[in-house]
Amino acid sequence: MISRPGKTFLCKQQIIQEKTMSKIRMNTELRNKILNRYRESAEQENTQELEAMKQAREQVDMIYPSTFELARQVVERSYPSEDVKTCRTLKQKYGQPLDVVAKDKCFYFSYARENPGEDEDKDVSEHFDFGLYGEVDNGNNYRNESGKQFAYAYYRDELKAKDLDADILAKQNGKDDNPHKTKHMDLNDKALGYSGYSSYNHDRDNNVGIAKDFDKQYELDIIGTSHCRSRTIACNQEEFLIFKMFKQAKGQLIVCHQKWIDSITKQCDAMKTGLKAYRYLSEGVELMTELGVTCDEADLIRTNSTGLVIYNPVNLASMIKSMKNTTITREQKIAFRKQYEQNKGH
């Protein structure tokens, strides 16, 4: 059997590399690199949790238009378009005192129970917000994080494309506020153009970009510029339940996003535990291989935290040379200046 020199060389090279790998000790930087690459791979893997989140987002896209159309019908029963037109005409004639028409995207809908129990209120009302950052749960309408949870989950791909952490609230779920969380929330809000919602009406919002474009799709004319809680709008029980389903669909996207991130976090926690126990890089690479994740061990070895390929002879030599002879004498400065003037003259 005739051996091929090229093939023999490659096999020897692979054996040498494997022997070298087995001797390289694991350290914090290598562990973090392996862990980050696993997280990147886990986020791309088409799992049941990811599929559930995608379906929840699709459901939101389906239910938004039909529910908003119903909201339009309910709102216009209380604020007929003819009355809105009349109010605007009077404003043109009499000015600011009759400026009572405004755009809004959130409404208090209410219906009356037919046979309320002893401990039940006759009127049932709830706040429904069609805005991107509109609250989803029934807590403090303007200070809870459910609106941001929905916005980050809905526009996750767009935020990730800007290298932002769209999963920050899911990762920080159950934790107290901290500078790291606040920093990433601020960056996400800025990217989406969100600066806050007015507690009175949509005309007073100062949002831009994605948030503004999203919200403009769901504006309706209302008469009265006071707090929306004081503008309770009557609907029937069937309509109210449809609005509840709309809010639940938004909430389901948050839940599915949280479950997906929780799954990835659990996987990464298990990875951390294992990597801490490994003494050699070869063990970490073997783990990634068993998990079906491609891991270029050569790249892990030769690249340090600054991104400099330190095991490349040219780069390493250049780096070492730059560490010496850094002081320039007065004579050298004069010589450099003379050379500069001569070159300038030519």
N, C-alpha and C positions, 0 to 999 in steps of 0.2 A: 504494500500500500504506500503510495507516494504522498508525503505530507506537504501541505502548501505553506511556504514560509510566512505569507501574510496572515493566514489563519492561526498559525502557531504563535506568531507575535501577539495577536490580539488575545489569545487564550492566556498567554503568560502575563500580559498587561492586566487582564481581568483578575487573575490569581493574586498578582501583586497588590491591586487595588483592594481586594477583599481582605487580604492579610493586614493591609494598612488600616482599613476600616475597623477591623476587630480590635485594634490597639488604641483607637481614638476614644478617649474618655468623654463621657457625656458631661455637659455643663448646662447652666441655666439658659444660655443663648441658644444652644442647639435644641433644648427641650421646647423653648418658645417657638422656634421656627417650625418644628414638627407639629406642634399643637396648632399653630396658625394655619398651616397647610391642611391639616385635617378639618378645621372649622370651615375653611373655604370649600373643601370638597363636600362636607356635610350639607352646606347651604345649597349646593348644586344638585345634590342627590334627590331624585324624584321619590319621596317617601309618602306614606299615607297622610302624615301630618301636613306636609307641604301641599299635597293635592287637596286636602280639606280646606286649607286657607285659600287656595286658588278658587275653589268652588264657592266659598263664602263671598269672595270679592265679586265673582260673576253674579251671585244672587243680589248683591247690593246694586250692581249696575242694572239689573232687571227691575228691581222694585222701586228704584228712585223715581223714574219718569212717571209711572202710573200713580204712585202715591202723591207726587207733587201735583198732578192733574186733579186728583181728588181734593187736595188742599186748596187749589185754585177755586174749585166749585164751592167749597165750604166758606172760604173767605169772601167770595163775591156775593154770597147770600147775605152776609152781614155788611159788606161794603160794596154795594152795586157799582158797576163801572160808571153808570150815569152820575151817581153821587160824587164819585172821585173826580169826574170831569167837571162837575159844577164847582167843587171846592177849588180846583186849580184855576178855574175861570175867575172866581172871587178873589183868589190870591193875586192874580194879575191886576185886578181892579183896585184892591184895597191894601195889597202889600203884605208885609211880614205878619201882622196880627192874624191873618187867615192862612198862614202856612201850616196846614194841618194834615197834609198828605205826605206820606213817606214810604219808601221801599223797605220791606223787611223779609226775612227768610226764616224766622222762628215765630211760633204762635202757641198760645194756650188754647187748646181745644177742650171743650167740656160737653158732657151730656148728662141728662137727669135720669136716675134710676127709677124704674116704675114702682117697684116695691122694695125699698131699702130696708135692711134689717135694723134692729135696735141700735147696734153699734156702727152702723154705716151712714155716711153722709149721703144726702139725696143727690147732690151734684158731684160728679167725678170729673176732675180736670187734670191735665198733664201738659208739660212743656215739650214741644216737638221742634227740633231745629234742623233745617235742611242744609245748613252751612257745613263746609268741610270740617271745621273745628267745633261743630255743634255738639253739645254734651249728649252722651248716650245713656248714662245711668240717671237716676233720679235724685242725685245729691245736690250740692250747691251748684246752681246752674252755670255760674260763671267762674268757678274756681277749681272744679275737679279736673282730672287729667284724661277723662274718657274721650274728650274731643281730640286731644293730641294723640292718644293711642290709636284712634280711628284714622286720623290723617296720616300718621307715620306708616301704618299698616297698608292703607290704600295706595299711597304713593311710595311704597318701599323701593321699588325698582328705580324710580327717578332719584331718590335720595342716595341709594347705593351707587348709582352712576356718577354722582358727585363726590364719591368717597366719604359719605356721611354715615353715621350710625343710626339707621332707621329703627333698629331693634333696642335702642337704649332703654325705653320704658319697660319693655318686656324683660330685659336683662336685669333691670333694677327693681322689678316687681317685689313689693314687700319690704323694700329698704327705705331708710330715711333719705330725705333730700341731702345732696352732697354736691360739691363743686364739679365733679366729673359728670354727674347726671345733668346738672344745670347747663354746663358748657355745651354738651351735645344737643340738648333740647333747643338751646338758643340758635345753634347752627342749623338745625333742621327747620325751625320756624322761619329763619331768615331765608333759607333756600326755597321754602314754600310761599314766602311772601306774607306770612302772618304776623300781625302786630297787636292783635287783640280785638275782641268784639265789644261793641257798645251795649250797655244794658238797656238801651232805649229803642233804637232802631238801626237798621242796616246802613242808612245814610251817613251815620256817624263813624262807621268803620274806616280804618285807614290801611286796609290790606292791599297788596299788590300781587302781580304775577299769578302763580298757580291758584292760590287761595281766592283771589279776587275773581279770576275767570270761572272757577268752580262755583262760587257763591252766586254770581250774576245769573246763572241758569235758573236759580230757584228764588227769585225775588217776586213779591206780590205787593200791590198797592194796599195800604191800610190808612184809615183815617184816625188821626190822633197820634201824637208823637211821644206819649208818656211811656212809662215802663211797660214792657209787653205783658207782664203779669196782670196788669190792670185792664188788658184788652182781651179778656176771655171770650172766645168765639164759640158759638153753639154748633154742635154737630149731633148726629144720632149715634146710638151705641155701635151699630155696624161700622160706621165710618171711623169711630174712635178705635175700634179693634184693628182696623187696617193700619191706622197710624201707629198703633202699638207693634204690629208686625214689622213695620218699616224700621222702627227703633231697634227691635230685636235682631233684625238682619244686620244692622250696623254693629250691634253688640257681638253678634256671632263671628264677625270678621276679627274683632279684637280677641275673642276667646281662642279662635283657631290660630291666630298669629302667636298668642302666648303659649299655646300647647306646642307649637312647632319649635319655638325658641327654647322652651323648657327641655324638649327632647334633645336638641343639639347641646344645650348646656350640660345635661346629664352625661352625654357621651364625652364631652370635653373634660368634665370632672374626673371621669374614669380614666381618661387618657393621662391627665395630670398625675394621678396616683401611680399609674404604671410607670410613667416616664421618670418619676422621682426615684423609683426603685432600680432603674436601669443604670448600669455603670458605664456601658459602652454604646457608642453611636450605632453600631451594627444591630443592637437589640431594638432601638427605636425604628430603624429602617425596616427590620423584619416585621415589626408590629404594623407599620403602615402597609407593607406588602400584603400581610394577612387580611387587612381591612379593605384591600382592593384599591388603595390610594397610591398613585404614582408619586414617588419621592426620589428626587435626584440627589443621591448622597454626595456626589462630587461637588454639587453646588452648595450643599449644606456645609461642607468642609471648608471650601476656599473663600466663602463670603462671610465677612464679619458684620457686626452691627452697623457699621458706617456705610456698608454697601461696597467697600473696597475689596477687590479680589486679591487678598494678601498673599496667596500661594502662587500667584502668577509671578514669575521671576522679574519680568520687566517692571510691573507695578510695585513689587516689593522693593526692588533696587532703587527705583525712583523715590519711593517714600523714605527710604533710609538715607539717601543722599541729601534729601531736603532737610534732614534733621541736623546737618552740620554746616559749618562755614556760613552761618546766618548773619554774622556781624560784618558790616561794610566799613572799611577804614576811610579816613578823610581823603587820603591819596586816591583810593579807588573811586570815591564819589566825584573828585575833580576830573579823573581820567574819563569816567563815564560821561560827564558833562561836556568835556572837550570833544569826545567822539560824537556826541549828539549834535553839537554845534556844527562840526564838520559835515556830518551827513545832511543837516538842514541846509547848509550852504550849497551843496550839490543839488 
